[in-house]
Amino acid sequence: MRRGDHGRHRDAAGGGGEPIGLVTALNPSIGYEAATTIAKEALATGPAVAELVLDKDLLPAGTLGELLRPEVVAGPGQALA
């Protein structure tokens, strides 16, 4: 990591320690436009992707939790590290 990149790396994690890329797992459920908006907001302001999805009432908490389970995000046949 280059000097001065610390803030950008932290923001890329969505502020809550989850990778911003998790938003792609939500595309089929919330749509590309909403997912893009969530990703941009998470990067700009720092809240976690899941927190923003819940705050905007895009998905119920149970559904969101299910979609973000590692085995669901990884997809069938993918090894989980």
C-alpha positions as CSV (number, residue, x, y, z in Angstrom):
1,M,0.0,0.0,0.0
2,R,1.4,3.4,-0.9
3,R,1.7,6.2,1.5
4,G,-1.5,8.1,1.8
5,D,-3.7,5.3,0.5
6,H,-4.9,4.2,3.9
7,G,-8.2,6.1,3.8
8,R,-9.1,4.8,0.4
9,H,-8.4,1.2,1.4
10,R,-10.6,1.7,4.5
11,D,-13.4,3.2,2.5
12,A,-13.2,0.4,-0.1
13,A,-14.1,-2.0,2.7
14,G,-17.4,-0.2,3.1
15,G,-16.5,1.1,6.5
16,G,-17.9,-2.0,8.2
17,G,-15.2,-4.4,7.4
18,E,-17.0,-6.0,4.5
19,P,-15.7,-5.7,0.9
20,I,-17.5,-3.3,-1.3
21,G,-17.7,-6.0,-3.9
22,L,-20.4,-7.8,-1.9
23,V,-22.8,-5.4,-3.4
24,T,-22.6,-7.4,-6.7
25,A,-24.2,-10.4,-4.8
26,L,-27.2,-8.1,-4.3
27,N,-27.7,-7.1,-8.0
28,P,-30.3,-9.8,-8.7
29,S,-32.4,-8.8,-5.7
30,I,-32.1,-5.0,-5.6
31,G,-31.2,-4.3,-9.2
32,Y,-28.1,-2.9,-10.8
33,E,-29.1,0.8,-10.3
34,A,-29.7,0.4,-6.6
35,A,-26.6,-1.7,-6.1
36,T,-24.5,1.0,-7.8
37,T,-26.0,3.7,-5.7
38,I,-25.3,1.7,-2.5
39,A,-21.7,1.0,-3.6
40,K,-21.1,4.7,-4.4
41,E,-22.6,5.8,-1.1
42,A,-20.6,3.2,0.9
43,L,-17.4,4.4,-0.7
44,A,-18.2,8.1,-0.2
45,T,-19.6,8.1,3.3
46,G,-18.3,4.9,5.0
47,P,-21.3,2.9,6.1
48,A,-21.2,-0.8,5.4
49,V,-23.1,-2.1,2.3
50,A,-25.5,-4.1,4.5
51,E,-26.2,-1.1,6.7
52,L,-27.1,1.0,3.7
53,V,-29.4,-1.7,2.2
54,L,-31.2,-2.0,5.5
55,D,-31.4,1.8,6.0
56,K,-33.0,2.2,2.6
57,D,-35.4,-0.7,3.1
58,L,-34.2,-2.4,0.0
59,L,-34.3,-5.9,1.6
60,P,-35.5,-7.3,4.9
61,A,-32.7,-8.2,7.3
62,G,-33.3,-11.9,7.0
63,T,-33.1,-11.9,3.2
64,L,-30.0,-9.7,3.3
65,G,-28.3,-12.0,5.7
66,E,-29.1,-15.0,3.6
67,L,-27.8,-13.3,0.4
68,L,-24.5,-12.3,2.1
69,R,-23.7,-15.8,3.5
70,P,-20.2,-16.7,2.3
71,E,-21.4,-19.9,0.6
72,V,-24.1,-18.0,-1.3
73,V,-21.7,-15.2,-2.3
74,A,-19.1,-17.7,-3.4
75,G,-21.6,-19.6,-5.5
76,P,-22.0,-23.3,-6.1
77,G,-18.8,-25.3,-6.4
78,Q,-16.5,-22.5,-5.1
79,A,-14.0,-23.3,-2.4
80,L,-14.3,-21.1,0.7
81,A,-11.1,-20.0,2.2
